[in-house]
Amino acid sequence: MNRYRCPICGNDQYTSAETAKDCIYCEYEGELDKMETLEEEG
């Protein structure tokens, strides 16, 4: 499982794919930023 963050709204999305495109929370269309871990940094 991989975690991706939208560069516009900052919401996280999770997928098993190696890349993620288009935010499901806002109108952003493009590559999402892959995060290093599944957990939030504390």
Secondary structure, 3 states (H helix, E strand, C coil): CEEEECCCCCCEEEECCCCCECCCCCCCCCECEECCCCCCCC
